[in-house]
Amino acid sequence: MPPVPDPETVVEVGETGAPAAHDPYAALRHRDFRLYLFGSLFAALGGNMQAVAVGWEIYERTGRALALGWVGLVQAVPVILFALPFGQLADRCDRRRLVMAGLVVTIASSAALAYWSFVRGPVGVFYLLLFSGAVARALNWPAVAALMPTLVPRPAFSNAVTWNSARFQVAAVAGPALGGFLLAVTGSAGAVYALTAGLMLLFLVLLACMASRPVQRSPEPMSVQSLLAGLGFVWRTKVVLAAITLDLFAVLLGGATALLPIYAKDILRVGPAGLGWLRAAPALGAILMAVTMAHRPPLQQAGRALLWAVIGFGLVTIGFGLSKWFWFSLVMLGAAGAFDNISVIVRHSLVQLRTPDEMRGRVSAVNTVFISCSNELGEFESGFVAAAFGPVVSAVSGGVGTILVVLAVA
């Protein structure tokens, strides 16, 4: 892994070329960005509600940590397999229509999960439905990432990334809390899946209200070389490579999301409602960090901030793994979300601002593969280690591994 250099700071510039006064609401002044922001908020709410319900239902029905690990694996494989070719599509087709197509599949997958939960079908089918939903996300993620820079002027893009991160984290707080509440009240994961399908439908409607935007198509013919051009660009752009690989290994080793149903049921004994709050806590910390960063100028030493953020992420992951108290666990998870948000903003700003428009789909696809490897494969790694050595060893060793990765590249 290459060392992490300090990337150039993105500075907002006025028409005269002089630095402009920082406007914390610059991106929100554009109609299509607002439509995207609220629509993706609904979709993220549903996705986070569904994640809580899936984890709780599968662990409740199987009682096995490895069963939770398989949830991560079946959702990582489609992204790894299909993100690059779908990223090539995002550089040649209407990105808004690609996102809408992926949403149709996602809605169908969530509706099928609801039905299968209501009839108490075999758990194996849940994995097939999660796989199909992950295929849709592999189509959506590069197209969404490549679409967003076209919704605002370049000087407002860093601000758009910050608000988009805040949107994601708001949904990540409210979604798990609402999902856990519905599970506790209704006792039915099927109701959560059905509501998720409805929220995804709202995003589809808002996307239909947005203006179509011409794509600056890549002049390269479709080929294996063109398919791998995004990987080549990331490899050559060392600051981007360093940022996303550091984040990859940190979350791959340090992510404890897959273990939360075990902690909620067997260690902290707080039930499905408590699980919802445990899932929401990282996002609450991330919201506070995102709002703070939105009202500050861009980071002056982003590389150094990234390294310290990842070290902090590892330390609080260790604290969570050792915790036997619910409130302390919430604080540790909240701090983990705050540190992770710094990494998200730095990485996403670098990827989009350093990438030419005609390559954004393919480069975003590479970033998607890295994210999926870190999140979903991290869940599989956590479940596998927990099945072999227990959940506490899994969480603590992951935090230690995260810190060692930073020490290796610093």
C-alpha positions in Angstrom: 0.0 0.0 0.0 1.5 3.4 -0.9 2.0 6.0 1.8 -0.8 8.5 2.3 0.2 12.0 1.1 -1.5 15.2 1.9 -3.9 15.8 -1.0 -4.4 19.3 -2.4 -7.1 21.3 -0.6 -10.2 22.1 -2.6 -10.7 25.8 -2.4 -13.9 27.6 -3.5 -13.2 30.3 -6.0 -15.3 33.3 -7.0 -15.7 34.6 -10.6 -12.7 37.0 -10.2 -10.4 34.1 -9.2 -10.2 35.2 -5.6 -11.3 32.8 -2.8 -15.0 33.0 -2.3 -16.7 33.3 1.1 -17.6 29.8 2.3 -21.3 29.0 1.7 -22.3 26.0 3.9 -25.6 25.6 1.9 -24.1 26.0 -1.7 -25.2 22.6 -2.9 -28.7 22.9 -1.5 -29.4 25.8 -3.7 -29.7 23.5 -6.7 -33.1 21.9 -7.3 -32.0 18.5 -8.8 -29.5 18.1 -6.0 -32.3 18.6 -3.4 -34.5 16.0 -5.3 -31.5 13.6 -5.2 -30.8 14.3 -1.6 -34.3 13.7 -0.3 -34.9 10.7 -2.5 -31.7 9.0 -1.5 -32.6 9.8 2.1 -35.8 7.8 1.8 -33.8 4.9 0.1 -31.1 4.9 2.8 -33.8 4.9 5.5 -35.2 1.8 4.0 -31.9 0.1 3.5 -30.8 0.7 7.1 -34.2 -0.5 8.4 -33.9 -3.7 6.3 -30.3 -4.3 7.4 -31.4 -4.4 11.1 -34.4 -6.7 10.3 -32.3 -9.1 8.2 -29.6 -9.4 10.9 -32.1 -9.9 13.7 -34.3 -12.4 11.9 -31.4 -14.5 10.6 -29.6 -14.7 14.0 -32.9 -15.3 15.8 -33.8 -18.2 13.5 -30.3 -19.8 13.3 -28.5 -18.7 16.5 -25.1 -18.9 14.6 -22.6 -16.1 14.2 -21.4 -17.5 10.8 -25.0 -17.1 9.5 -24.5 -13.4 10.0 -21.2 -13.6 8.2 -22.8 -15.1 5.1 -25.1 -12.1 4.9 -22.1 -9.9 4.2 -20.5 -12.4 1.8 -23.6 -12.8 -0.5 -23.9 -9.1 -0.7 -20.2 -8.5 -1.5 -19.8 -11.0 -4.3 -22.2 -9.4 -6.8 -20.6 -6.0 -6.3 -17.1 -7.4 -6.8 -18.3 -9.3 -10.0 -20.5 -6.6 -11.6 -19.4 -3.2 -10.4 -16.7 -2.7 -13.1 -18.9 -3.6 -16.1 -21.8 -1.6 -14.6 -19.4 1.3 -14.1 -18.6 1.1 -17.8 -22.3 1.4 -18.5 -22.4 4.5 -16.3 -19.9 6.2 -18.6 -22.0 5.4 -21.7 -25.7 5.6 -20.7 -28.1 8.0 -18.9 -27.0 7.6 -15.3 -30.4 8.7 -13.9 -32.1 5.9 -15.9 -29.5 3.3 -14.7 -30.3 4.3 -11.1 -34.0 3.9 -11.8 -33.5 0.5 -13.3 -31.5 -0.6 -10.2 -34.2 0.7 -7.9 -36.9 -1.4 -9.7 -34.9 -4.6 -8.9 -34.3 -3.4 -5.3 -38.0 -2.8 -4.8 -38.8 -6.3 -6.1 -36.2 -7.8 -3.9 -37.5 -6.1 -0.7 -41.1 -7.0 -1.5 -40.0 -10.7 -2.0 -38.2 -10.6 1.4 -41.4 -9.3 3.0 -43.4 -12.2 1.5 -40.8 -14.8 2.5 -40.6 -13.5 6.0 -44.4 -13.6 6.5 -44.6 -17.2 5.3 -41.5 -18.2 7.4 -39.7 -19.7 4.3 -36.3 -21.4 4.5 -33.4 -19.1 5.5 -31.5 -20.1 2.4 -33.9 -18.1 0.1 -33.1 -15.0 2.1 -29.5 -15.2 0.9 -30.7 -15.5 -2.7 -32.9 -12.4 -2.4 -30.1 -10.5 -0.7 -27.8 -11.5 -3.6 -30.3 -10.1 -6.1 -30.6 -6.8 -4.2 -26.8 -6.6 -4.1 -26.7 -7.0 -7.9 -29.0 -3.9 -8.1 -26.7 -2.0 -5.8 -23.8 -2.9 -8.0 -25.7 -1.1 -10.9 -26.8 1.8 -8.7 -23.6 2.8 -6.9 -21.3 3.7 -9.8 -24.2 5.5 -11.6 -25.2 7.5 -8.5 -21.6 8.4 -7.7 -21.1 9.6 -11.3 -24.4 11.4 -11.4 -23.9 13.5 -8.3 -21.1 15.7 -9.6 -23.3 16.8 -12.5 -26.0 18.1 -10.1 -24.0 21.0 -8.8 -21.2 23.3 -10.1 -17.7 22.2 -9.4 -17.0 24.8 -6.6 -20.0 23.4 -4.7 -19.1 19.8 -5.0 -17.1 19.4 -1.8 -20.1 20.9 0.0 -22.4 18.5 -1.8 -20.3 15.6 -0.6 -20.6 16.8 2.9 -24.3 17.2 2.8 -24.7 13.8 1.0 -22.7 12.3 3.8 -24.9 14.0 6.4 -28.0 12.7 4.5 -26.6 9.2 4.6 -25.9 9.4 8.3 -29.3 10.8 9.2 -30.8 7.8 7.5 -28.3 5.6 9.3 -29.5 6.9 12.6 -33.3 7.0 11.9 -33.4 3.9 9.8 -32.0 1.4 12.4 -33.9 3.0 15.2 -37.1 2.8 13.3 -36.4 -0.7 12.1 -35.7 -1.9 15.6 -38.8 -0.1 17.0 -41.0 -1.8 14.3 -39.4 -5.2 15.1 -40.1 -4.7 18.8 -43.7 -3.5 18.3 -44.8 -5.8 15.5 -42.5 -8.8 16.1 -42.4 -9.0 12.3 -39.4 -8.4 10.0 -41.7 -8.7 7.0 -43.3 -5.3 7.9 -39.9 -3.7 7.8 -39.1 -5.2 4.4 -42.4 -4.0 3.0 -41.9 -0.4 4.3 -38.4 -0.5 2.7 -39.9 -1.3 -0.7 -42.2 1.7 -0.3 -39.4 4.1 0.6 -37.4 2.9 -2.4 -40.4 3.6 -4.6 -40.4 7.3 -3.4 -36.8 7.6 -4.5 -37.8 6.3 -7.9 -40.5 8.9 -8.2 -38.2 11.8 -7.3 -35.6 10.6 -9.8 -38.2 10.7 -12.5 -38.8 14.4 -11.6 -35.1 15.3 -12.3 -33.9 16.7 -15.6 -32.0 14.3 -17.9 -28.3 15.2 -18.3 -26.2 14.3 -21.3 -23.3 12.0 -20.5 -19.8 13.0 -21.8 -19.3 9.6 -23.3 -16.0 7.9 -23.2 -14.4 7.9 -26.7 -13.0 4.4 -26.1 -14.8 1.4 -27.6 -16.2 -1.1 -25.2 -13.4 -3.6 -24.5 -11.6 -5.3 -21.6 -9.0 -2.5 -21.7 -11.8 0.1 -21.4 -13.4 -2.0 -18.6 -10.2 -1.9 -16.6 -9.4 1.8 -17.3 -10.9 2.8 -13.9 -8.5 0.5 -12.1 -5.6 1.9 -14.1 -6.6 5.5 -13.3 -6.8 4.7 -9.6 -3.4 2.9 -9.7 -1.8 5.9 -11.4 -3.4 8.5 -9.1 -1.5 7.6 -5.9 -3.3 9.9 -3.5 -6.7 8.3 -4.5 -5.2 4.8 -4.3 -3.8 5.5 -0.8 -7.1 7.0 0.5 -9.3 4.2 -0.6 -7.0 1.3 0.3 -6.4 2.7 3.8 -10.2 2.9 4.3 -10.6 -0.6 2.8 -8.3 -2.3 5.3 -9.5 -0.2 8.3 -13.1 -1.2 7.8 -12.4 -4.7 6.6 -10.6 -5.4 9.9 -12.4 -3.0 12.3 -16.0 -3.2 11.3 -18.2 -4.7 14.0 -21.6 -4.2 12.3 -22.2 -7.9 11.7 -21.7 -8.6 15.4 -24.4 -6.2 16.7 -27.2 -8.7 16.7 -25.0 -11.0 18.9 -24.1 -8.1 21.3 -27.8 -6.9 21.4 -29.2 -10.4 22.2 -26.5 -12.3 24.1 -24.0 -9.7 25.6 -25.9 -6.5 26.3 -29.3 -8.1 26.4 -31.2 -5.1 24.9 -33.4 -6.9 22.3 -34.4 -5.7 18.8 -35.0 -2.1 19.9 -31.6 -1.9 21.5 -30.1 -3.4 18.3 -31.7 -0.5 16.4 -29.9 2.0 18.6 -26.6 0.2 18.4 -26.9 0.3 14.6 -27.9 4.0 14.7 -25.1 5.1 17.1 -22.2 5.2 14.5 -24.4 7.3 12.2 -25.3 9.8 15.0 -21.6 10.4 15.6 -21.1 10.8 11.9 -23.9 13.3 11.6 -22.3 15.5 14.3 -19.0 15.3 12.5 -20.5 16.0 9.0 -22.4 19.1 10.3 -19.2 20.3 11.9 -17.2 19.8 8.7 -20.0 21.4 6.6 -19.6 24.7 8.5 -15.8 24.6 8.2 -13.5 25.3 5.2 -12.1 22.2 3.5 -9.4 20.4 5.4 -5.9 21.9 5.1 -4.1 18.6 5.9 -6.5 16.0 4.8 -4.0 13.1 4.6 -2.9 13.6 8.3 -6.5 14.0 9.4 -7.3 10.7 7.6 -4.5 8.8 9.4 -5.6 10.1 12.9 -9.2 9.3 12.1 -8.5 5.7 11.2 -6.4 5.3 14.4 -9.3 6.7 16.4 -11.7 4.3 14.7 -9.5 1.3 15.7 -9.3 2.5 19.4 -13.0 2.9 19.8 -13.7 -0.4 18.1 -11.6 -2.0 20.8 -13.5 -0.2 23.5 -16.8 -1.4 22.0 -15.6 -5.0 21.8 -14.7 -5.0 25.5 -17.9 -3.2 26.7 -20.5 -4.9 28.8 -22.6 -1.7 29.3 -25.1 -0.6 26.7 -24.6 3.2 27.1 -20.8 2.9 26.9 -21.2 0.7 23.8 -23.4 3.5 22.2 -20.7 6.1 22.9 -17.9 3.9 21.4 -20.0 3.2 18.3 -20.9 6.9 18.0 -17.2 7.9 18.1 -16.5 5.2 15.5 -19.0 6.8 13.2 -17.5 10.3 13.7 -14.0 9.1 12.8 -15.3 7.1 9.8 -17.1 10.2 8.5 -13.8 12.0 8.1 -12.5 9.2 6.0 -15.6 9.1 3.8 -15.5 12.9 3.1 -11.8 12.8 2.2 -12.0 9.7 0.1 -15.1 10.7 -1.9 -14.0 14.2 -2.6 -10.7 13.0 -3.9 -12.2 10.3 -6.1 -14.7 12.6 -7.8 -12.7 15.8 -8.1 -9.6 14.0 -9.4 -11.5 12.0 -12.0 -12.5 13.2 -15.5 -16.2 13.1 -16.2 -15.9 10.6 -19.0 -14.3 8.1 -16.5 -16.3 8.8 -13.4 -18.5 5.8 -13.8 -15.6 3.4 -14.1 -13.6 5.0 -11.3 -16.7 5.1 -9.1 -17.1 1.4 -9.8 -13.6 0.7 -8.5 -14.4 2.8 -5.4 -17.7 0.7 -5.0 -15.7 -2.5 -5.1 -13.4 -1.2 -2.4 -16.4 -0.1 -0.3 -18.1 -3.5 -0.7 -14.9 -5.4 0.1 -14.5 -3.3 3.3 -18.1 -3.4 4.5 -19.6 -6.7 3.4 -16.4 -8.8 3.4 -15.6 -7.1 6.7 -19.0 -8.5 8.0 -18.0 -12.0 6.8 -14.6 -11.7 8.4 -16.2 -10.6 11.7 -18.8 -13.5 11.6 -16.1 -16.0 10.7 -13.8 -15.0 13.6 -16.7 -14.7 16.0 -17.8 -18.3 15.1 -14.3 -19.5 15.8 -13.2 -17.4 18.8 -16.2 -15.5 20.0 -17.6 -12.0 19.3 -15.4 -10.2 21.8 -12.2 -11.5 20.3 -13.5 -10.7 16.8 -14.2 -7.1 17.6 -11.1 -6.4 19.6 -8.7 -8.1 17.2 -10.3 -6.1 14.4 -9.6 -2.8 16.2 -6.0 -3.8 16.8 -5.6 -4.8 13.2 -6.9 -1.4 12.1 -4.3 0.5 14.1 -1.5 -1.8 12.8 -2.5 -1.0 9.2 -2.1 2.8 9.9 1.3 2.2 11.6 2.4 0.2 8.6 1.6 3.0 6.1 2.3 6.2 8.1 
